[in-house]
């Protein structure tokens, strides 16, 4: 048996010139057929011959050339900071890709873990839009906008003060989490956070602590009992019950609903929605 060494050479890219030569037409005709150009007269047989040649040769139009020709890209560049990647980020990216795919757009995810400047990347891929999971540097955002690229940044700060930056309030997130747990009747609430400093959980922990503190004087909710009946009008009652931060406290609150063995009281909170809590009937005395 004779063995021969095989050295792989460079793989030559199939071009529209190859398709034109294979199908016996001009490159202009190939472009018109494969790009669905309207308003030109090309016979059905010629169109079929061009398509068959393109399929046989494995020809794929250049995305960069298509962008130059149409002036529009179907690519959205998503820039991730140097964060640890886990289920939450994976799920977010999956939803982003799905929503954009419906609109005929594709997502390219870039992890900002190397020294390569962002300007080199977006100039190389010419995206239609750039989405950042953090706010962009002013000079980067200015250059992308001048190039006609839509830019959307995000921040975990309380206030972005800029229309192109989507602000995610950590205080609001913490308050919603605590409200959900407290509404389910939980009295001891903890917070687990990763130790990786890249996760940037310091502000989240502080916000969560503030949210827990804001619930310290709220009446403990004892769950969501069945067979509830909403009262046509609130009834004032004296309430002696525990809060999330103190033992028994006396309140004067409105009873807004009843259920077997329970009443629902409404506790007003300045600047926030009222807090509704189900408590045992024996803890409320009609006034």
Helices and strands as residue ranges (DSSP letters): H 16-23, H 27-34, H 44-57, H 63-70, E 75-80, H 87-102, E 106-111, H 118-125, E 129-132, H 138-146, E 150-155, E 165-167, H 170-183, G 197-199, H 202-214, E 229-241, E 249-259, E 262-269, E 272-280, G 281-283, E 284-286
